[in-house]
Amino acid sequence: MSLNSQQLVIQKVEQCISHAGCYFEQNFTLPKISFNQRGKIAGCARLQLNELRFNPILLSDNLDAFLEVVVPHEVCHLLAYRLFGKVRPHGKEWQSLMLELFDVKGQTYHQMDVTKVKGKSFNYRCECGPIELSIRRHNKVLKGEQTYICRKCRTPLTVDISL
């Protein structure tokens, strides 16, 4: 990934924070920014630390999406925390900040291709078909710590030994 992409993200964060400061007529401290987010997550806001972490691999393939959606998304998490305290991560406060400040409809998940960052997965099954679980979730099932339910058919997921 080029330093240029990182610099553009840093500039976008600064623009978003500056815009929010003008909008709310108050100063917001610029967050610490790093490019060490791993896995399928595009970005992460660490609220108490006033820090933003971005995924360098996803950034290199999706610069426009980062500048248009991911950066405002993560900045709004920090702003919601500063303005409203501890609230639901994608709740009404965060949603309203996304729309009012950046004219972006708040989405919880991105639609980026995660093939390059996808870790090992395990095959599970429900009534409506096969589902892949990450190694972390698979290990929780094996240890008896967690049971997962399909979002569509609402049935428990079971290990698929046929594949």
Secondary structure, DSSP 8 states (H G I E B T S, - for coil): --HHHHHHHHHHHHHHHHHHHHHHTS-----EEE----TT-SEEEETTTTEEEE-HHHHHH-HHHIIIIIHHHHHHHHHHHHHHSS--TTSHHHHHHHHHHH-----SS-----TTT---EEEEEETTEEEEEEHHHHHHHHTTS---B-TTT--B-EE-TT-
